[in-house]
Amino acid sequence: MGMERRPWQIWAEELGRKLLDAGNIALGALIFGQLVSRQPFSWKLALGGLGAWFLLVMISLAVISWSRGEQDDRD
């Protein structure tokens, strides 16, 4: 039998996916955005973008894992 997911599990997994998207946008904006601008490349800003990406990816993976892990505890 297939287990029906609770609404909060679906919401939490969708939130995790959106956080992954936000991390990719932050990385792209803060690193590659510098390459197309006319300002000198800033390593601090690039590392900030990489840090934001890493943080958002870790949070999103934790949220997705949490939303899927609760599904196994139901009886």
Residue pairs with C-beta under 8 A, 6 or more apart in sequence:
3 71
3 74
5 71
6 70
8 67
9 67
9 68
9 70
9 71
10 67
12 63
12 64
12 66
12 67
13 63
13 64
13 67
13 68
15 60
15 63
16 60
16 61
16 62
16 63
16 64
16 67
17 60
17 64
18 60
19 56
19 57
19 59
19 60
19 63
20 56
20 57
20 60
22 56
23 52
23 53
23 54
23 55
23 56
23 57
23 60
24 53
26 49
26 52
26 53
26 56
27 49
27 50
27 52
27 53
29 49
30 45
30 46
30 48
30 49
30 52
31 45
31 46
31 49
31 50
34 41
34 42
34 45
34 46
35 41
